[in-house]
Amino acid sequence: MNENVNEILQTLKTDACFEIEPFKNDIDFENSSRFTKLKLSSEQKIHFSALAQGVLPAVATGVMANSYIVRFPEGLPHTLTSLKQGGVGSMIKGDNGQIVGHASFYSLQTQAVIMGAFTAMSVVSGQYFLAQINKEMQMINMKLDDILKFLYGDKKAELIAEMSFVRYAYENYNSIMLHEPQRIATLTSLQQSRKIAMKDMEFYIYDLEYNISKKIDSFEKLKSRTRKCFQIKDCLKLSQQLFVMSSMMEVFFAQNQDKEYLSAIEKDIVTYIDKCDKRILTCFAALKGNIKYLKVWPLEKQKKYGIEKQINTLVDSLNNGEESDMRESVRLALYAHSKITEYYVDKNGSVYIAA
């Protein structure tokens, strides 16, 4: 039985382009600086247990293995696409009717075990990569009470509603992906959140530019205008992060790894990150210039200096010319599944990825 599984596995590995090999050395999976354990649902654990107990031992013939490396040289989506095509066995005949070869027979049971495990691997690793993006979303991850302190106007309820939905979809990603009707409904809502975020970004950019253009001729107006501009800036950054997160989640919920699609999504995200950051930089640089020539009373000079320092800190952070952490995280997450990837599976069916 083991020899039969091994023969089928070798054929599948060649056709679907993946590698499985026993890892002979001991690995300290508890070392969080080297490995991250992927969170599995009950259903996903069943898939990996079947893989660990029914397929992986065939790889380790004559080897005492406690863990295995699963490698996807052309990316996990490529393997899944090949496996979905299935396999049948038949003689291949040429034009003259003579047999010129044989198509490989696949064991449907073995293929189903591998397909189930790799599909689950795609979902849980997607959750892992989304978590890397989510770490950069400081505004979205703020407490609701803190967000309500700076949101204003007609966009307040709209942004809160969309942000809450994106949080919900992110936190329940693993579960929603297991239920096709819910996944499709969530995907549609994420596309709507993305459009709303784009509209809100444009609104706050205009509002920021309008407030910057108004004349400042007193210290009281300076305080009021600066407070308002920082409030708009926070609303703009929240809209920006909502756009980035909803765009990224659309990719992972759709499981679309088409290169042209990923390139278009990356271009959109980077364009709007740059657009927002450059407009904020331009506006606050102009505000900085207005403050410089504003004459104030001696008792107001220290407070004026404090406002200037606050603005300078923001301008310097946007003017350093370095690639933002968010932009880099977007690129890494978008193409992670399409690149060479490695996963570690222990004999119990737990899955790890190199941290």
C-alpha positions as CSV (number, residue, x, y, z in Angstrom):
1,M,0.0,0.0,0.0
2,N,2.8,2.4,1.0
3,E,4.7,1.6,-2.3
4,N,1.5,2.3,-4.3
5,V,0.9,5.7,-2.6
6,N,4.6,6.6,-3.1
7,E,4.3,5.8,-6.8
8,I,1.2,7.9,-7.2
9,L,2.7,10.7,-5.1
10,Q,5.8,10.8,-7.4
11,T,3.6,11.2,-10.4
12,L,1.5,13.9,-8.8
13,K,4.7,15.8,-7.7
14,T,6.0,15.8,-11.2
15,D,2.8,16.9,-12.9
16,A,1.7,19.4,-10.3
17,C,5.2,20.7,-9.5
18,F,5.6,20.4,-5.7
19,E,8.1,18.7,-3.5
20,I,7.7,16.8,-0.3
21,E,10.7,15.4,1.6
22,P,11.3,14.2,5.1
23,F,13.3,16.5,7.4
24,K,15.7,14.2,9.2
25,N,17.0,16.7,11.8
26,D,15.1,17.8,14.9
27,I,13.4,21.2,14.5
28,D,12.5,23.5,17.4
29,F,9.1,24.6,16.2
30,E,8.6,26.4,19.5
31,N,11.3,29.0,18.4
32,S,9.0,31.8,17.4
33,S,11.9,33.8,15.9
34,R,12.3,31.0,13.3
35,F,8.8,29.5,12.8
36,T,5.2,30.6,12.9
37,K,2.5,28.0,13.5
38,L,-0.4,28.5,11.2
39,K,-3.8,28.4,12.9
40,L,-6.0,25.6,11.6
41,S,-9.8,25.1,12.0
42,S,-11.1,21.7,13.0
43,E,-11.9,20.9,9.4
44,Q,-8.4,21.9,8.2
45,K,-6.8,19.8,11.0
46,I,-8.6,16.8,9.5
47,H,-7.1,17.5,6.1
48,F,-3.6,17.8,7.5
49,S,-3.9,14.8,9.7
50,A,-4.9,12.7,6.6
51,L,-1.9,14.1,4.8
52,A,0.5,13.4,7.7
53,Q,-0.8,9.9,8.4
54,G,-1.8,8.7,4.9
55,V,0.6,10.3,2.4
56,L,3.7,11.7,4.1
57,P,4.9,8.3,5.5
58,A,5.3,7.1,1.9
59,V,7.9,9.8,1.4
60,A,9.9,8.7,4.3
61,T,10.5,5.1,3.4
62,G,13.4,3.8,5.5
63,V,13.7,7.2,7.2
64,M,12.7,8.1,10.8
65,A,11.0,11.4,10.1
66,N,9.2,13.6,12.6
67,S,8.6,16.4,10.2
68,Y,8.4,17.1,6.4
69,I,9.1,20.0,4.1
70,V,6.4,20.8,1.5
71,R,7.9,23.1,-1.2
72,F,6.1,24.8,-4.1
73,P,8.8,25.9,-6.6
74,E,6.2,27.7,-8.8
75,G,3.9,28.9,-6.0
76,L,1.0,27.2,-4.3
77,P,-1.7,28.4,-6.8
78,H,0.1,26.7,-9.7
79,T,0.0,23.4,-7.8
80,L,-3.6,23.7,-6.9
81,T,-4.6,24.5,-10.5
82,S,-2.8,21.4,-11.7
83,L,-4.4,19.2,-9.1
84,K,-7.9,20.5,-9.9
85,Q,-7.5,19.3,-13.4
86,G,-7.4,15.7,-12.0
87,G,-5.9,12.7,-13.6
88,V,-7.1,9.6,-15.5
89,G,-5.3,6.7,-17.0
90,S,-5.4,5.7,-20.6
91,M,-3.3,4.6,-23.5
92,I,-2.2,7.4,-25.9
93,K,-2.5,6.6,-29.6
94,G,-0.9,8.4,-32.5
95,D,-2.4,9.3,-35.8
96,N,-1.7,5.8,-37.2
97,G,-3.6,4.2,-34.3
98,Q,-0.4,2.8,-32.6
99,I,0.1,3.3,-28.9
100,V,2.8,6.0,-28.3
101,G,2.5,6.3,-24.6
102,H,0.5,6.2,-21.4
103,A,-1.2,8.8,-19.3
104,S,-0.6,8.4,-15.6
105,F,-3.3,6.9,-13.4
106,Y,-4.0,8.9,-10.3
107,S,-5.5,7.5,-7.1
108,L,-8.5,9.7,-6.5
109,Q,-8.2,9.1,-2.8
110,T,-4.5,10.1,-2.6
111,Q,-5.2,13.2,-4.9
112,A,-8.1,14.2,-2.7
113,V,-6.0,14.0,0.4
114,I,-3.3,16.2,-1.1
115,M,-5.8,18.6,-2.7
116,G,-7.6,19.1,0.6
117,A,-4.4,19.7,2.5
118,F,-3.0,22.1,0.0
119,T,-6.3,24.0,-0.3
120,A,-6.3,24.4,3.5
121,M,-2.7,25.4,3.3
122,S,-3.6,28.2,0.8
123,V,-6.3,29.5,3.2
124,V,-4.3,29.5,6.4
125,S,-1.2,30.9,4.8
126,G,-3.4,33.6,3.3
127,Q,-4.5,34.5,6.8
128,Y,-0.9,34.6,7.8
129,F,0.1,37.1,5.0
130,L,-3.0,39.2,5.7
131,A,-1.9,39.4,9.3
132,Q,1.4,40.9,8.2
133,I,-0.5,43.7,6.3
134,N,-2.8,44.2,9.2
135,K,0.1,45.0,11.5
136,E,0.7,48.2,9.4
137,M,-2.9,49.3,9.8
138,Q,-2.5,51.4,12.9
139,M,-5.6,53.5,12.2
140,I,-7.9,50.6,11.4
141,N,-6.8,48.8,14.5
142,M,-7.5,51.7,16.9
143,K,-10.2,51.4,19.4
144,L,-13.6,52.6,18.1
145,D,-13.8,55.4,20.8
146,D,-10.4,56.8,19.7
147,I,-11.5,56.8,16.0
148,L,-14.7,58.6,16.8
149,K,-12.7,61.4,18.4
150,F,-11.4,62.6,15.0
151,L,-14.0,61.5,12.5
152,Y,-16.5,64.2,11.4
153,G,-19.2,65.1,9.0
154,D,-21.3,63.0,6.6
155,K,-18.4,60.5,6.2
156,K,-18.3,59.5,9.9
157,A,-21.0,56.8,9.9
158,E,-19.9,55.6,6.4
159,L,-16.3,55.0,7.4
160,I,-17.2,53.4,10.7
161,A,-19.5,51.0,9.0
162,E,-17.0,50.0,6.3
163,M,-14.1,49.8,8.7
164,S,-16.1,47.5,11.1
165,F,-17.1,45.2,8.2
166,V,-13.5,44.9,7.0
167,R,-12.4,44.1,10.6
168,Y,-15.1,41.4,10.7
169,A,-14.1,39.9,7.4
170,Y,-10.4,39.8,8.4
171,E,-11.1,38.2,11.8
172,N,-13.3,35.5,10.3
173,Y,-11.3,34.9,7.1
174,N,-10.5,31.3,7.9
175,S,-14.1,30.4,8.6
176,I,-15.7,32.4,5.7
177,M,-13.3,30.8,3.2
178,L,-14.9,27.4,4.0
179,H,-18.4,28.4,3.0
180,E,-18.7,29.4,-0.7
181,P,-21.9,31.5,-0.6
182,Q,-20.6,33.5,2.3
183,R,-17.2,33.9,0.7
184,I,-18.8,35.3,-2.5
185,A,-21.0,37.7,-0.5
186,T,-18.0,38.9,1.5
187,L,-16.0,39.4,-1.6
188,T,-18.7,41.6,-3.1
189,S,-18.9,43.7,0.1
190,L,-15.1,44.1,0.1
191,Q,-15.2,45.5,-3.4
192,Q,-17.9,48.0,-2.2
193,S,-15.7,49.0,0.7
194,R,-12.8,49.6,-1.6
195,K,-14.9,52.0,-3.8
196,I,-16.2,53.9,-0.7
197,A,-12.6,54.2,0.6
198,M,-11.5,55.7,-2.7
199,K,-14.3,58.2,-2.7
200,D,-13.6,59.2,0.9
201,M,-9.9,59.7,0.2
202,E,-10.7,62.1,-2.6
203,F,-13.1,64.0,-0.2
204,Y,-10.6,64.4,2.6
205,I,-7.8,65.4,0.1
206,Y,-10.0,68.2,-1.1
207,D,-11.0,69.2,2.4
208,L,-7.4,69.3,3.6
209,E,-6.3,71.5,0.6
210,Y,-9.3,73.8,1.2
211,N,-8.4,74.4,4.9
212,I,-4.7,74.9,4.1
213,S,-5.6,77.6,1.5
214,K,-7.4,79.7,4.0
215,K,-5.5,82.7,5.4
216,I,-4.0,82.5,9.0
217,D,-3.6,85.9,10.5
218,S,-3.7,85.2,14.3
219,F,-2.5,82.7,16.8
220,E,-6.0,81.6,17.6
221,K,-6.6,80.8,13.9
222,L,-3.3,79.0,13.8
223,K,-4.3,76.7,16.6
224,S,-7.8,76.1,15.2
225,R,-6.5,75.5,11.6
226,T,-3.7,73.2,12.8
227,R,-6.1,71.1,14.9
228,K,-8.5,70.8,11.9
229,C,-5.8,69.8,9.5
230,F,-4.5,67.1,11.7
231,Q,-8.0,65.8,12.2
232,I,-8.5,65.7,8.4
233,K,-5.1,64.0,8.0
234,D,-6.2,61.2,10.4
235,C,-9.5,60.8,8.5
236,L,-7.5,60.6,5.2
237,K,-5.1,58.0,6.6
238,L,-8.0,55.9,7.9
239,S,-9.6,56.0,4.4
240,Q,-6.2,55.1,2.9
241,Q,-5.8,52.1,5.2
242,L,-9.4,51.0,4.6
243,F,-8.6,51.1,0.8
244,V,-5.4,49.1,1.2
245,M,-6.9,46.5,3.5
246,S,-10.1,46.0,1.5
247,S,-8.0,45.7,-1.8
248,M,-5.7,43.1,-0.3
249,M,-8.5,41.1,1.2
250,E,-10.3,41.1,-2.1
251,V,-7.2,39.3,-3.6
252,F,-7.2,36.7,-0.8
253,F,-10.9,36.1,-0.7
254,A,-11.0,35.7,-4.5
255,Q,-7.9,33.5,-4.5
256,N,-7.0,35.2,-7.7
257,Q,-3.2,34.9,-8.5
258,D,-3.3,36.0,-12.1
259,K,-0.2,38.1,-12.7
260,E,-1.9,40.9,-14.6
261,Y,-4.5,41.2,-11.9
262,L,-2.0,41.3,-9.1
263,S,0.0,43.9,-11.0
264,A,-3.1,46.1,-11.4
265,I,-4.0,45.8,-7.7
266,E,-0.4,46.7,-6.7
267,K,-0.4,49.7,-9.0
268,D,-3.7,51.0,-7.6
269,I,-2.6,50.5,-4.0
270,V,0.8,52.1,-4.4
271,T,-0.7,55.0,-6.4
272,Y,-3.2,55.9,-3.7
273,I,-0.6,55.5,-0.9
274,D,1.7,57.9,-2.8
275,K,-1.1,60.3,-3.7
276,C,-2.3,60.6,-0.1
277,D,1.2,60.9,1.4
278,K,2.2,63.5,-1.2
279,R,-0.9,65.6,-0.7
280,I,-0.5,65.5,3.0
281,L,3.2,66.5,2.6
282,T,2.4,69.4,0.3
283,C,-0.4,70.7,2.5
284,F,1.5,70.6,5.8
285,A,4.7,72.0,4.1
286,A,2.5,75.0,3.0
287,L,1.1,75.3,6.6
288,K,4.7,75.2,7.9
289,G,5.5,78.1,5.6
290,N,2.5,80.1,6.7
291,I,3.4,79.7,10.4
292,K,7.0,80.8,9.8
293,Y,5.9,84.4,8.9
294,L,3.1,84.7,11.4
295,K,3.8,87.3,14.1
296,V,2.6,86.4,17.6
297,W,2.8,88.0,21.0
298,P,5.8,87.1,23.2
299,L,3.7,84.9,25.4
300,E,2.5,82.9,22.4
301,K,6.0,82.2,21.0
302,Q,6.6,79.0,22.9
303,K,3.2,77.6,21.9
304,K,3.8,78.5,18.3
305,Y,7.1,76.7,18.5
306,G,5.3,73.6,19.8
307,I,2.9,73.6,16.8
308,E,5.8,74.1,14.4
309,K,7.6,71.1,16.0
310,Q,4.5,68.9,15.6
311,I,4.2,69.9,11.9
312,N,7.9,69.4,11.3
313,T,7.8,65.9,12.7
314,L,5.0,64.9,10.3
315,V,6.7,66.6,7.3
316,D,10.0,64.9,8.0
317,S,8.3,61.5,8.3
318,L,6.8,61.9,4.9
319,N,9.8,63.5,3.3
320,N,12.4,60.9,4.1
321,G,12.2,59.3,0.7
322,E,12.2,55.7,2.0
323,E,9.7,53.1,1.0
324,S,7.0,52.9,3.6
325,D,6.5,49.7,5.6
326,M,2.9,49.5,4.3
327,R,4.0,49.6,0.7
328,E,6.6,46.9,1.2
329,S,4.2,44.7,3.1
330,V,1.7,45.0,0.3
331,R,4.2,43.8,-2.3
332,L,5.4,40.9,-0.1
333,A,1.8,39.7,0.6
334,L,0.5,40.1,-2.9
335,Y,3.1,37.8,-4.5
336,A,3.8,35.5,-1.6
337,H,1.7,32.7,-3.0
338,S,3.2,33.0,-6.4
339,K,6.8,32.6,-5.3
340,I,8.8,29.6,-4.1
341,T,7.3,28.8,-0.8
342,E,8.1,26.2,1.9
343,Y,5.9,24.8,4.7
344,Y,6.9,22.4,7.5
345,V,4.4,19.7,8.5
346,D,5.0,17.6,11.6
347,K,3.8,14.1,12.1
348,N,0.7,15.3,14.0
349,G,-0.4,17.4,11.0
350,S,0.6,20.9,12.5
351,V,1.8,23.3,9.8
352,Y,4.6,25.9,10.2
353,I,6.1,28.6,8.0
354,A,9.5,30.2,8.4
355,A,9.0,33.5,10.3
